[in-house]
């Protein structure tokens, strides 16, 4: 184009110049759009705006009229800006490599729109050659270039997972149609030989899942606590993504607010699941346990086989889905999906299926949030040490729990002093110290010997609930009003200690089960919580993929506009999408295999076949 303009300046006739430049301009106008899509210096630089983003759609729509094969790609150039002195006062400026690069807390990046024929290494060399041309020899302006995907590789694992999904879906659809026919023709009585096939029926499983009537033997309020805690987990992980917002200092400001303490701080949310796990285990298992059964090895064989078969089918099937279809969520400019986490699942899935992913190479994660599954299973393996003492009396049972609490607390104190660890993961993340993050995550946060106190408290409370299951106390609003004024303050657990928070859930269960309270108890005991609580397990498995997918739909950087705006514009739709996905995953994998597991254990124990009404309760009875 420049050459044409030089030639044009030498011509005397303007028409000849126009005739010469118009075709050249029209043939190269695409390059202006390509250049216009580059990142530009934004506002709020003093607010630590570190994402200098252009227009993603404009870049991807660029086309060369003379070359149909010319395609562009949206790439991030991670800039070498020494921010060490800013991030840490009274410390010499860090090397640029310590703050530059994808995923670094202080990474400053801008986008470039370049031909797809250029690799990331090519672009890195090109961009670092610019300072050299400007007589700035030895300075590298860019430490890394990462390009967003432009296509998806439909490889063998993807097609294998597609075949599995097709087979399972075919089983579900055919079983549903036949189940409908059988129910209309013969009522609810199913032929015994067909029950394994009919276990996949959407009709029966959907009725079981969406049933709002509550089993009188199930603790009140448990499903409400389970679902609300699940949304709290989703909230905590969603807030973690806002570390990649274009106004991170605005996010930091909320950490000192009361909203953070009672709403956003989700680090204790998993303790709720540990507590409920111990509670339901003790409440459902202790009434069936006798000293004679405790001495029988078959009791504990079934105890552990049940746990493995109940959780693993839905768990491992989603891991394979996450490792294949999950990569489809990595689209758009932001790149907020956990791609490396998904790729790790292709080789490290065996750690998850053995429930040791928090012990063996914990820094190489596969579906990272499932450290909870491993930790909870390890607690389950140790649970007989705390269940059997109750057979010898209440004193022995609570003494065993007390010993467990003391040992866990002592180990926790030792680890914090031994490695000089900060009190929370949040403070570690803000330092950007990767080694410290892994130490706290591996040795404390995901360690079963540290996280076991709420599980033990749950076992103790489950025993109390079993022994007092027929006790009812009615309180009027005047008497229980002050009691409920104290309950919200227990969310300030990081001020008063984790045991205060864990104990508060015990009080909630007592309130709903023994003390017949007013509006709060009635609200927590409403029947509509039952199906929502049943979906919490599958929802927990898939929520991190749904968060990444939802946020990747945005074509602009994440921007924090306030806690309530974030809650209603992000968390509410994410919880809805997660619950919807969990519904289908539960109907396809969790509930069918839970029924099959029930049939298998019936045969293993030599239990006579139950009638169809009882079989519909298998999922609820086996879900601990």
VOKE-874705 format. One record per atom (N, C-alpha, C): x, y, z. Coordinates in steps of 0.001 Angstrom, whole numbers, plus 500000, padded with zeros to 6 digits. Example, Ala and Ser with C-alpha at 12.3 -4.5 7.8 and 13.67 -1.06 7.14 Angstrom:
513190494310507800 512300495500507800 513200496700507800 512850497750507080 513670498940507140 512900500030507870 
***
This chain:
500832498806500000 500000500000500000 500873501253500000 501906501238500800 502819502377500850 503522502591499527 503879501473498869 504531501573497564 503612502234496555 502312501885496604 501347502480495680 501203503974495930 501242504380497185 501116505801497503 502320506589497004 503506505985497082 504705506653496562 504591506838495058 504135505799494371 503961505902492919 502895506929492572 501852506983493392 500758507922493145 501231509370493258 502146509633494186 502620511005494390 503392511533493187 503870510643492337 504643511049491164 503756511291489940 502470510951490039 501563511109488903 500951512504488899 500724513023487700 500145514357487552 498625514309487510 498065513214487012 496615513094486873 496023512425488114 495163513114488893 494569512521490101 493754511270489812 493102511237488619 492289510079488283 493152508831488155 494344509014487586 495252507877487468 495687507394488854 495865508335489764 496241507977491141 495121507199491818 493882507666491657 492731506974492246 492585505574491663 492813505469490351 492705504164489687 493763503193490227 494896503751490631 495984502910491126 495788502508492588 495286503431493415 495223503167494866 493962502441495312 492844502642494632 491588502023495070 491673500505495166 492166499812494150 492261498346494281 493186497925495424 494294498649495573 495226498295496646 494589498521498018 493827499619498129 493169499897499404 492109498846499723 491306498502498730 490245497515498946 490814496139499266 491947495816498658 492553494502498893 493200494395500270 493516495530500871 494237495500502150 493464496110503318 492186496427503092 491406497040504162 491276496106505360 491360494787505113 491244493816506206 492326494024507264 493499494492506819 494601494667507768 494303495776508775 493477496770508365 493096497820509304 492201497262510409 491279496386510020 490433495735511030 491275494851511951 492246494192511360 493118493326512155 493901494148513171 494436495274512718 495188496148513611 494279496793514655 493057497125514247 492121497773515164 491710496848516303 491784495545516086 491386494590517125 492472494371518165 493660494960517962 494733494833518948 494316495488520271 494919495019521364 494667495618522663 495214497027522740 494535497854523517 494931499254523675 495001499592525155 495719500637525479 495880501041526866 494522501452527434 494049500777528492 492722501082529043 492795502144530125 491654502445530691 491605503309531855 491861502517533127 491824503202534250 491989502577535571 493336501870535708 494382502462535152 495715501876535305 496130501888536776 495791502974537491 496135503053538905 495325502063539740 494221501596539194 493435500558539855 493906499168539503 495119499082538941 495754497804538620 495014497070537506 494528497828536513 493928497180535344 495047496548534532 495144495241534555 496248494537533922 495822493746532690 494601493993532201 494111493307531002 493809494364529948 494688494482528969 494548495487527920 494010494776526686 492710494701526601 492056493838525620 491432494635524492 491577494097523275 490930494658522109 489593493983521855 489276493780520580 487982493206520211 488174491801519662 487664490824520390 487836489419519995 487087489107518701 485833489515518618 485030489202517433 485594489866516186 486079491101516331 486653491794515181 487876491051514664 488678490533515573 489867489784515175 489492488495514455 488544487754515004 488187486458514431 487439486589513111 486875487771512828 486125487969511582 486984488484510441 488270488729510694 489146489266509654 489300488249508525 489187488733507295 489367487870506131 490033488623504996 490905487952504267 491618488543503136 490870488207501850 490333489216501146 489571488922499919 490413488253498840 491707488450498876 492589487845497875 493053486446498279 492906486113499543 493388484821500035 492351484231500989 491464483371500486 490413482792501341 490968481961502499 492207481494502381 492798480669503431 493406481496504562 493408482806504411 494002483656505439 493044483765506628 493472483257507767 492680483313508991 493537483893510113 492881484532511051 493603485150512162 493278484442513473 494095484713514477 493899484144515807 494102485227516854 493390485084517955 493433486040519055 494453485532520067 495511486300520287 496598485861521166 496855486898522261 497254486395523406 497636487256524522 499157487355524589 499647488581524638 501074488837524854 501254489257526310 501973488446527072 502184488705528501 503422489584528651 503216490783529170 504232491826529137 505192491731530312 506449492019530025 507482492065531057 507439493422531754 506710493488532840 506636494717533633 507063494365535055 508198494875535543 508675494521536896 507808495146537976 506946494330538548 506025494836539561 506381494385540969 507542493789541130 507897493265542446 507900494322543529 508421495498543215 508499496550544227 507124497082544585 506180496961543651 504831497428543923 504072496415544766 504273495123544445 503536494064545127 504018493837546544 505307494078546788 505857493767548107 506781494913548521 506335495692549476 507121496841549893 508395496405550589 509402497285550572 510691497065551226 511403495807550720 511090495431549498 511720494264548886 512278494689547543 513503494293547191 514041494650545885 513122494187544770 513136494942543676 512289494607542538 512582493204542049 511520492418541907 511682491050541437 512034491040539960 512597489940539508 512833489782538079 511492489726537384 511482490147536115 510215490209535401 509580488848535296 510375487793535283 509814486459535139 508947486038536299 509123486659537469 508356486242538640 506944486797538632 506682487827537831 505344488408537781 504729488322536401 505468487831535424 504986487784534049 504685486348533658 503557486131533014 503205484801532537 501768484457532856 501204483575532064 499807483198532233 499565482608533620 498532483111534289 498174482601535605 498870483281536752 499897484101536494 500582484809537579 499660485910538122 499691486152539427 498745487111540011 498917488534539504 500119488909539083 500351490282538620 500630490323537122 500169489331536393 500418489250534958 499682490362534221 500433491166533479 499858492207532631 499905491710531193 498776491754530511 498726491199529165 497898492082528246 498264492042526987 497509492706525938 497362491735524788 496374491952523962 496151490985522891 496671491497521553 497063490562520724 497436490838519341 496609489922518457 496341490370517256 495581489586516283 496523489243515139 496905487978515042 497941487565514102 497463486391513257 498136486137512127 497745485001511276 497864483678512022 496986482749511692 496999481441512347 498221480614511959 498857481002510896 500057480275510481 501228480528511425 501123481551512265 502189481867513221 501973481072514512 503021480419514966 502948479702516235 503184480677517387 502968480201518603 503204481047519771 504676481420519889 505570480504519553 507009480806519584 507380481830518519 506746481726517344 507001482718516290 506599484113516759 505426484196517348 504936485499517800 505785486059518931 506273485185519805 507146485636520892 508422486252520330 508991485606519323 510213486131518702 509943487449517985 508814487538517293 508474488763516557 508278489934517509 507513489722518574 507220490810519507 508461491250520277 509345490312520587 510573490682521298 511611491304520376 511364491239519077 512275491878518127 511978493370517980 510787493781518428 510408495193518304 511324496097519123 511606495803520414 512548496657521162 513934496695520523 514342495570519919 515649495535519260 515688496529518103 514574496626517353 514503497578516246 514487499018516739 514075499200517998 514020500546518577 515266500857519397 516344500133519116 517640500343519778 517581500030521270 516693499110521663 516617498667523065 517122497230523123 518381497061522823 518965495733522734 518991495056524111 518689493767524106 518732492977525329 517452492990526135 516498493860525771 515240493923526523 514167493102525819 513548492218526555 512456491413526017 511147491948526573 510330492463525678 509090493103526111 508006492106526481 508133490879525992 507105489863526205 507765488595526730 507194488010527773 507763486777528324 507055485535527807 505826485700527348 505056484536526904 503930484997525987 503587484157525025 502446484396524149 501541483174524216 500278483403524487 499302482306524527 498151482648523596 497883481777522647 496831482003521659 495587481202522015 494443481800521799 493182481141522090 492872480102521010 492229479005521389 491940477941520414 491030478426519292 491304477930518112 490468478251516948 489749477026516413 490085475842516932 489434474605516492 489521473588517623 488814472499517472 488792471442518487 489223470128517852 490069469399518566 490589468129518065 489678466986518519 488916466437517590 488033465313517898 488857464030517857 489524463744518975 490452462613519014 489751461338519479 490532460272519638 489981458972520012 489274458994521366 489866459576522434 489134459626523712 487783460328523603 487720461379522786 486448462079522603 485404461151522002 485784460408520958 484818459522520312 484461458344521214 485398457881522022 485089456806522977 484053457280523999 484239458502524498 483268459039525447 481921459256524775 481935459657523513 480690459835522764 479934458514522646 480664457436522390 480039456110522294 479420455714523631 480153455959524732 479627455629526062 478350456418526342 478371457722526048 477184458544526271 476013458063525426 476304457676524186 475244457191523296 474626455904523828 475470454993524301 474970453720524841 474108453958526077 474621454775527005 473873455029528244 472565455748527942 472615456740527048 471394457467526702 470383456549526022 470868455638525174 469969454675524522 469317453760525549 470112453317526531 469554452493527606 468472453254528368 468748454522528653 467801455328529425 466501455549528654 466622455895527379 465425456169526576 464599454902526385 465257453806526008 464518452556525790 463895452049527087 464636452155528199 464091451720529486 462910452586529899 462978453877529591 461879454780529927 460615454413529160 460759454165527862 459601453807527040 458988452489527508 459841451521527797 459326450225528245 458719450327529641 459336451140530495 458810451356531841 457418451970531772 457247452931530881 455935453550530700 454905452522530234 455311451672529316 454415450627528803 454045449641529911 455047449208530691 454802448244531764 453866448827532816 454095450095533182 453269450707534222 451818450847533771 451619451156532496 450253451282531997 449572449921531861 450363448916531491 449798447594531208 449655446742532465 450685446752533309 450699445840534444 450817446548535800 450812447847535818 451024448548537075 452510448691537360 452884448788538636 454275449040538989 455097447776539138 454512446605539040 455257445356539198 456088445086537952 457407445016538114 458316444775537002 458851443353537058 459023442711535900 459669441395535888 461080441491536451 461466440518537270 462764440556537940 463908440617536948 463784439893535833 464873439833534867 465100441171534175 464090442033534204 464195443311533499 464597444465534416 464710444209535703 464932445326536617 466288445981536420 467284445230535923 468602445824535684 468547446808534515 467751446482533533 467556447392532403 466697448583532827 465621448291533556 464712449356533967 465317450272535024 466463449896535570 467158450796536500 467562452095535818 467619452097534478 468009453285533726 466805454129533305 465629453786533748 464426454493533324 464398455926533844 464297456878532928 464121458275533321 462833458447534124 461825457664533788 460524457823534428 460600457517535920 461060456317536245 461136455932537661 462170456754538413 463347456927537808 464398457695538479 464002459153538640 463316459696537632 462852461070537743 461824461240538845 460928460249538977 459944460301540060 460628460249541419 461647459391541529 462380459296542798 463135460581543102 463758461139542065 464585462326542261 463750463547542607 462627463714541926 461816464913542094 460740464747543157 460716463600543815 459733463401544876 460005464371546016 458986465122546394 459158466118547454 458753465595548819 458058464467548857 457686463910550159 458936463445550888 458970463668552180 460157463379552966 459977462100553756 461025461286553753 461037460079554570 461062460486556043 460124459999556860 460091460417558278 461337460015559049 462107459052558529 463321458610559215 464543459447558844 464365460410557932 465470461266557499 465466462544558326 466634463015558701 466739464220559522 466195465436558782 465490466269559497 464940467483558905 466043468503558641 465879469240557573 466791470341557275 468098469943556635 468394468636556526 469682468202555982 469808468574554511 468745468330553728 468816468629552295 468943470129552056 468303470926552894 468430472386552783 469868472809553030 470460472305554118 471850472649554430 472774472172553324 472519470977552789 473372470423551739 473337471298550487 472135471715550063 472043472507548834 472594473912549034 472263474554550153 472781475902550389 474299475893550525 474839474847551118 476296474732551217 476911474522549843 476213473784548997 476676473608547619 476745474948546893 475713475784547052 475755477101546408 476871477956546993 477180477751548258 478273478487548903 479612478060548301 479767476775548028 480979476288547362 481116476923545982 480019476932545223 480044477535543888 480411479006543990 479847479694544979 480154481108545184 481639481315545445 482218480482546308 483639480625546624 484523480426545412 484221479418544599 485033479182543402 484815480275542354 483590480798542278 483337481899541346 484158483119541721 484223483429543018 484995484592543450 486476484410543146 486944483174543126 488340482945542786 488681483396541383 487714483313540469 487956483734539091 488103485245538970 487567485987539934 487648487439539838 489040487961540183 489958487071540518 491355487480540567 491881487829539189 491164487371538139 491528487678536756 490700488837536204 490021489583537078 489224490722536635 490131491874536222 489556492817535474 490358493960535033 490444495041536104 489758494861537225 489873495800538352 490072495030539652 491187494314539784 491378493433540946 491409494158542283 491843495421542307 491885496135543581 490487496351544146 489494496480543261 488113496610543731 487641495325544390 488146494191543900 487797492905544501 488454492775545868 489706493228545979 490434493123547242 489735493916548340 489130495045547977 488482495893548981 487365495173549732 486707494230549063 485557493583549700 485985492597550774 487272492213550786 487730491232551765 487649491758553195 487619493063553351 487546493646554692 486117493999555093 485136493645554265 483750494000554541 483032492871555260 481897493195555870 481100492190556575 480492491204555595 480223491658554343 479677490740553344 480627489583553094 481920489881553106 482892488809552879 482846487789554004 482762488267555243 482841487375556391 481651486427556469 480450486914556149 479258486089556356 478698485514555066 479281485852553919 478651485448552663 479658484896551672 480711485653551391 481624485297550311 482705484332550773 483141484446552030 484208483591552533 483739482139552578 484086481378551550 483555480014551395 484553478943551796 485641479318552458 486654478321552787 486139477280553783 485112477634554558 484561476682555518 483387475894554946 483004476173553705 481799475543553166 481928474034553078 483118473540552728 483293472096552595 483182471413553953 483480472138555036 483302471562556369 481857471116556582 480926471831555946 479526471448556062 479296470056555498 479899469783554341 479740468460553734 480400467378554588 481558467691555152 482202466721556036 481314466435557253 480731467495557803 479844467325558949 478634466469558584 477993466779557444 476821466010557025 477179464565556719 478371464350556183 478816462988555885 478900462160557162 479541462710558195 479620462003559468 478265461860560132 477442462909560029 476111462892560642 475247461777560066 475129461736558720 474267460748558081 474826459341558216 476147459225558236 476756457907558424 476375457334559788 476561458119560836 476247457637562184 474749457417562365 473942458334561851 472494458258562051 471886457057561332 472433456688560173 471864455583559399 472530454246559691 473801454260560133 474542453006560287 474539452486561722 474640453372562698 474705452921564095 473469452131564540 472243452500564121 471089451690564533 471156450249564039 471865449999562944 471964448647562382 473173447887562915 474093448598563557 475350447981563976 475213447364565369 475604446107565461 475671445415566747 477092444905566943 477397444495568157 478741443985568432 479032442736567604 478009441919567405 478195440708566605 478502441060565155 477766442021564611 478025442440563233 479386443116563109 479778443855564128 481069444538564083 482224443555564045 482024442354564582 483065441330564576 483081440526563285 482095440756562430 481989440017561169 482692440791560059 483734440237559426 484443440948558348 483538441315557180 482490440516556935 481593440811555818 480866442140556007 480620442498557255 479969443783557528 480792444933556972 482075444896557219 482939445996556785 483276445883555306 483259444662554764 483426444509553320 482281445205552589 481063444933553027 479898445579552417 479913447081552695 480365447462553874 480454448872554270 481304449663553272 482450449097552887 483351449795551973 482941449620550510 482455448428550145 482001448208548766 480839449138548441 479940449290549406 478805450198549201 479274451618548894 480213452095549665 480725453456549466 481324453606548074 482150452638547676 482825452725546382 481817452664545235 480890451724545282 479934451563544189 478904452681544161 478645453287545295 477644454356545342 478142455626544680 479411455946544864 479937457221544377 480651457126543036 481351456029542799 482313455980541703 481705456072540309 480588455391539974 480087455461538591 479839456883538097 479094457677538858 478839459058538439 480120459879538458 480993459582539403 482247460321539579 483205460078538414 483500458820538130 484494458520537103 483957458826535714 482648458647535500 482084458971534189 482188460463533915 481995461290534957 482139462727534724 483596463103534498 484519462427535150 485936462716534915 486286462496533449 485807461396532866 486073461135531452 485366462165530562 484175462583530959 483467463638530227 484239464948530319 484723465247531495 485494466472531752 486776466487530927 487422465322530770 488689465229530040 488500465318528537 487297465121528043 487040465120526598 486133466287526200 484888466220526596 483941467278526244 484241468576526981 484891468489528131 485198469701528880 486063470675528106 486916470143527226 487791471014526440 487005471896525479 485762471519525173 484924472356524314 484552473671524991 484678473736526307 484341474964527032 485434476017526934 486580475643526362 487701476586526265 487575477397524983 486676478359524991 486459479220523834 486439480669524299 486394481592523338 486346483000523690 487709483551524063 487768484832524390 489063485484524631 489650485263526016 488827484954527010 489304484998528392 490069483761528826 489728482605528298 490461481384528650 490387481045530121 489166480994530665 488997480756532095 488690479300532428 488662478431531427 488487477003531700 489809476415532188 489713475386533026 490908474742533576 491397473674532592 492031474124531517 492413473225530429 493434472195530893 494463472625531617 495482471676532065 494884470657533022 493958471098533833 493257470198534746 492512469123533959 491883469526532861 491157468582532012 492104467604531331 493218468119530834 494180467252530148 494811466255531118 495033466682532357 495602465766533351 494704464555533591 493394464754533434 492460463653533684 492653462505532700 493281462761531583 493483461696530598 494542460705531059 495410461130531939 496479460234532409 496427459982533912 495794460869534661 495807460760536124 494456460368536714 493520459910535876 492191459553536360 492237458449537413 493262457605537342 493351456473538271 493508456942539719 494139458111539918 494259458642541284 492887458969541860 492023459496541007 490690459856541472 489850458628541780 489947457612540922 489120456423541133 489564455650542373 490838455824542770 491334455208544005 491199456150545199 490738457368544965 490519458369546008 491808458690546763 492890458856546002 494178459233546594 494750460466545892 493908461199545171 494402462343544409 494888463482545293 494568463459546587 495111464465547502 496403464006548163 496845462772547862 498051462217548471 499174462003547463 498860461506546276 499856461186545258 499904462312544228 501044462936544103 501232464061543179 500063465047543263 499793465607544431 498633466491544568 498733467766543743 499934468101543278 500079469328542492 499673469124541036 499587467883540607 499080467571539269 497647467081539440 496718467992539290 495335467700539635 494527467265538423 493542466443538687 492506466077537724 491175466394538380 490448467351537814 489228467861538433 489550468266539870 490285469348539987 490945469724541240 490004469792542435 488733470166542214 487823470316543352 487496468980544009 487853467864543360 487512466558543937 488531466098544969 489426466973545397 490219466648546580 489275466329547742 488111466995547730 487120466738548780 486664465282548760 486479464715547560 486031463319547455 487055462383548086 488336462642547800 489393461798548361 489460461955549879 489409463188550343 489497463444551784 488325462813552531 487127462977551991 485948462419552643 485984460890552654 486465460284551567 486562458824551514 487585458307552512 488686459020552670 489691458604553656 489132458697555077 488305459700555334 487630459766556634 486674458585556797 485984458239555726 485057457108555759 485802455820556082 487012455667555521 487813454474555805 488160454374557290 488371455521557932 488733455541559354 487521455533560280 486337455715559732 485147455906560568 484850454749561523 485148453467561183 484880452403562173 485590452622563505 486735453319563492 487445453590564743 486620454460565683 485666455209565126 484850456110565936 483405455623566061 483004454676565218 481654454121565307 481581452967566307 482566452074566244 482544450879567097 482553451224568589 483327452233569052 483298452542570495 481913452846571040 480992453344570198 479638453619570688 478900452336571065 479354451187570550 478741449914570931 479016449584572393 480073450163572948 480447449902574342 479927450983575291 479215451959574728 478642452988575576 478909454383575032 478075455311575471 478194456697575013 479538457303575395 480004457004576597 481270457573577066 482427457154576177 482486455872575837 483574455385574993 483511456022573599 482301456176573082 482159456768571757 482656458194571704 482212459022572658 482631460420572645 484086460576573069 484609459643573840 486033459674574173 486873459437572922 486447458503572070 487159458257570812 487126459495569925 485969460161569873 485855461387569079 486752462474569650 486786462615570969 487633463628571602 489104463377571294 489530462128571346 490921461803571020 491223462184569573 490294461885568668 490485462256567267 490589463755567085 489750464521567779 489793465983567684 491112466533568208 491580466014569326 492835466489569916 494004466186568993 494068464972568452 495165464605567554 495153465469566298 493976465668565717 493883466486564506 494308467924564775 493862468482565890 494227469857566234 495726469985566473 496312469000567151 497756469033567413 498547468966566112 498130468115565193 498810468009563896 498691469318563131 497521469934563192 497309471204562485 498242472285563013 498330472414564329 499224473414564919 500678473126564537 501054471876564572 502430471515564226 502753471927562789 501854471639561853 502105471950560446 502204473457560218 501345474222560878 501382475674560694 502680476268561241 503144475779562386 504396476293562943 505607475743562191 505518474498561753 506653473864561067 506955474549559748 505923474895558988 506124475496557671 505817476988557652 505505477566558815 505230479003558923 504156479412557914 502999478755557987 501933478945557012 501001480076557429 500485480839556467 499455481842556771 498161481147557187 497248481886557817 496037481241558347 495047480778557293 495018481421556112 494033481048555098 494689480954553730 494036480208552843 494511480103551461 494445481443550749 493455482254551107 493291483538550435 494536484395550573 495088484454551781 496283485277551988 497480484712551230 497530483388551101 498628482784550351 498502483119548874 497292483042548341 497085483358546931 497479484799546627 497229485691547570 497548487099547343 499055487340547322 499838486460547942 501295486619547907 501885486190546575 501190485277545865 501726484760544610 502845483755544801 503096483326546037 504146482350546324 503613480947546029 504006480382544881 503468479100544438 503815477984545412 505045477970545910 505464476913546824 504655476957548118 504417478150548631 503634478294549856 502181477877549627 501653478210548457 500285477805548115 500152476292548151 501114475601547542 501053474137547491 501245473525548880 502097474123549685 502298473586551034 501012473651551851 500340474806551813 499103474940552575 498003474056551995 497941473976550671 496915473159550023 497123471673550314 498369471205550176 498655469771550282 498697469282551723 499361470045552603 499581469583553970 498417469881554913 497615470897554574 496570471328555506 495182471274554870 494990472055553813 493633472272553301 492987470994552786 493744470139552092 493178468922551504 493540467670552283 494114467823553457 494570466667554237 493445466157555129 493163464867555042 492066464287555825 492332464371557320 493604464271557735 493909464315559167 493732465713559741 493692466734558896 493424468095559358 491935468424559255 491273467933558204 489877468290557958 488872467378558656 489342466411559432 488434465419560017 487575465925561179 487890467023561891 487044467431563022 485556467561562708 485132468245561621 483677468307561383 483062466940561131 483810466037560524 483326464668560305 483087463976561645 484018464155562581 483875463543563904 482719464169564683 482595465490564585 481469466162565241 480158465662564650 480147465435563334 478954464896562688 478599463512563204 479605462657563400 479346461320563952 478730461427565343 479309462297566171 478762462479567510 477339462994567481 477069463964566607 475720464499566525 474755463479565934 475233462652564995 474384461596564450 473964460604565523 474887460297566410 474564459400567532 473518460040568444 473698461329568748 472738462034569598 471360462064568939 471326462335567629 470052462388566921 469356461031566915 470145459974566816 469560458624566839 468955458323568209 469678458650569259 469201458347570604 468022459229571023 467893460401570413 466822461331570803 465813461511569677 465715460526568782 464877460684567588 463391460836567922 462969460395569087 461556460497569467 461286461646570432 462309462463570697 462160463584571629 461785464838570851 460751465523571263 460320466754570615 460113467831571670 460643469021571413 460485470158572322 459932471321571520 458872471902571985 458287473036571277 458697474333571974 459156475288571155 459565476586571694 458783477669570977 458373478686571715 457695479797571069 458720480793570550 458254481748569791 459163482702569156 459903483542570178 459280483800571333 459941484619572347 461162483905572889 461038482574573079 462134481814573661 463263481589572668 462902481317571400 463974480982570468 464464482171569676 463845483349569886 464303484513569143 465758484846569385 466192484995570674 467608485273570934 468518484183570412 468015482937570426 468848481821569949 469212482023568484 468252482492567668 468535482651566254 469310483919565954 469278484869566883 470114486040566678 471584485673566758 471895484614567505 473284484209567660 473769483389566475 472849482698565764 473294481774564731 474061482449563595 473623483618563057 474409484210561971 475830484549562372 476050484843563647 477408485210564048 478357484039563978 477829482818563959 478725481663563865 479391481594562509 478906482370561525 479565482404560223 480893483144560316 481079483905561389 482347484597561578 483353483641562199 483485482477561593 484277481405562206 485757481719562216 486208482533561254 487637482799561239 488039483743562371 487056484367563039 487372485153564229 487430484259565467 486519483300565548 486364482530566776 486918481116566671 487348480702565482 487912479369565330 486986478444564582 487559477497563813 486756476584563010 485791475745563829 486165475350565041 485278474487565819 483966475189566152 483992476536566277 482756477272566531 481811477114565352 482368477282564152 481535477138562953 480987475722562832 481849474729563051 481416473340562909 480357472993563945 480525473520565142 479532473261566170 478196473913565875 478205475026565139 476956475719564840 476034474864563995 476605474038563127 475750473176562324 475101472094563175 475801471671564211 475176470729565135 473946471364565777 474065472650566156 472926473346566745 471782473457565753 472097473676564468 471055473780563454 470281472477563336 470998471348563373 470328470058563280 469449469826564503 469965470169565692 469165470027566914 467910470883566819 468070472119566343 466933473025566229 465828472431565365 466210471827564239 465220471336563292 464655469978563677 465459469149564342 465030467779564608 464347467635565966 464906468250566990 464382468062568344 463500469236568752 464006470449568513 463268471645568915 462395472081567743 461102471989567889 460186472355566814 460058473873566796 460889474529565994 460985475977566010 460028476590565008 460131477883564825 459199478612563995 459544478651562530 459596479865561975 459689480028560536 460970479454559952 462100479633560634 463367479149560085 463362477632559981 462909476970561026 462851475517560993 461905475013559927 460754475668559794 459802475260558760 460378475481557366 461087476601557204 461684476877555894 462724475822555532 463589475471556490 464628474478556223 464053473082556029 462840472847556499 462222471526556390 461228471434555243 461130472480554422 460210472431553288 460589471300552341 459574470691551743 459811469510550920 460558469809549625 460485471052549127 461136471317547844 462661471242547937 463207471243549172 464656471095549321 465110469674548998 464210468705549078 464614467308548919 465250467021547562 464597467351546427 465270467092545144 466518467934544942 466518469164545455 467702470012545295 468887469435546059 468632468938547261 469705468334548043 470266467088547387 469406466308546722 469866465094546048 470787465412544876 470643466598544295 471457466980543138 472789467602543534 473018467801544822 474232468496545260 475491467729544882 475459466395544925 476649465603544614 477077465799543161 476160465569542222 476499465763540807 476774467234540510 476081468124541208 476345469543541023 477749469915541446 478214469318542547 479584469581542993 480589469103541951 480328467955541333 481257467421540340 481401468351539140 480284468910538676 480312469623537395 480423471131537523 480316471687538733 480162473138538830 481374473905538326 482576473365538493 483758474123538071 483812474232536558 483337473202535838 483272473262534380 482205474256533932 481083474296534640 480007475219534289 480449476664534515 481178476919535595 481667478280535857 482556478747534711 483526477913534314 484414478287533217 483666478514531925 482680477655531629 481893477804530404 481109479102530413 480466479404531537 479649480611531631 480498481871531485 481625481912532177 482468483108532118 483137483256530761 483423482152530086 484025482233528754 483056482770527713 481757482754528015 480783483314527082 480936484823526948 481525485444527950 481706486888527904 482860487243526970 482661488223526132 483676488639525167 484484489832525663 484367490122526934 485124491209527561 485749490674528841 486773491348529356 487380490889530616 486371490900531757 486592490035532735 485757490068533926 485891491430534594 484780491934535092 484795493236535756 483939493145537006 484519493539538134 483804493477539405 483005494752539607 481680494602539777 480806495756539956 480100495758541298 480505494886542193 479874494818543501 479418493407543811 479281493119545101 478947491761545532 477564491340545065 476567492216545219 475208491831544855 475065491684543345 475703492574542585 475642492454541129 476299491161540676 477422490822541291 478103489577540947 477240488377541298 476570488452542419 475732487334542862 474593487086541877 473871488137541520 472667487944540706 472969487795539214 474038488401538737 474335488295537305 475234487124536966 475898486557537957 476804485440537701 476431484192538503 476344484318539826 476151483126540648 474793482473540411 473732483267540360 472394482687540190 472283481900538885 472663482463537728 472583481649536505 473527480457536508 474691480588537144 475625479454537199 475035478318538034 474430478647539175 473801477611540000 472660476948539237 471892477742538495 470795477171537703 471332476225536631 472347476655535881 472930475807534844 473549474548535444 474210474698536581 474833473545537238 473784472550537702 472709473049538292 471637472167538759 470984471442537595 470805472136536474 470209471510535293 471112470408534751 472409470681534657 473350469654534197 473376468488535183 473373468797536479 473396467748537500 472157466868537420 471023467449537047 469796466671536899 469973465582535844 470486465952534675 470683464967533607 471767463956533985 472835464426534618 473915463495534970 473462462516536044 472654462993536965 472135462109538001 471198461063537408 470349461474536461 469411460538535841 470115459526534948 471241459913534367 471944459014533450 472948458111534155 473558458579535228 474646457815535832 474445457544537325 474145458584538095 474112458378539545 472985457445539973 471759457773539608 470621457003540102 470531455601539500 470754455412538191 470722454040537665 471739453124538334 472968453607538487 473995452758539085 473796452609540590 473134453583541222 472797453423542637 471780452302542810 470822452213541904 469848451117541965 470523449777541672 471419449760540688 472148448524540397 472995448108541594 473594449099542255 474388448797543449 473512448212544546 472287448717544673 471363448171545651 471005446726545347 470765446429544069 470468445045543675 471662444132543952 472850444652543661 474063443849543865 474261443525545344 474069444509546204 474247444272547635 473161443351548188 471963443432547624 470909442508548043 471323441064547776 471875440830546590 472319439480546259 473522439075547101 474432440028547335 475629439724548114 475273439338549544 474278440006550102 473870439737551483 472789438671551577 472275438227550409 471224437216550424 469898437742550907 469643439051550674 468383439655551099 467316439344550068 466113438923550470 465039438667549504 464708439925548728 464208439715547513 463888440842546645 462808441717547269 463020443030547206 462048443976547729 460967444213546683 459844444726547142 458828445090546166 459232446386545484 458497446734544445 458892447880543628 458895449179544417 457976449311545354 457930450535546156 459195450696546964 459693449568547523 460927449630548296 462121449876547400 462080449305546170 463203449496545263 463351450961544894 462264451696544859 462339453111544528 463042453905545618 463144453312546817 463802454001547919 465284453657548006 465765452759547118 467152452307547214 468115453480547142 467848454393546216 468754455524546039 468846456333547322 467697456596547956 467704457406549163 468343456653550324 468101455345550391 468630454573551513 470141454424551433 470672454372550232 472099454109550082 472914455376549972 472254456515549925 472998457763549760 473375458308551121 474653458237551444 475144458701552742 475889460015552550 
***
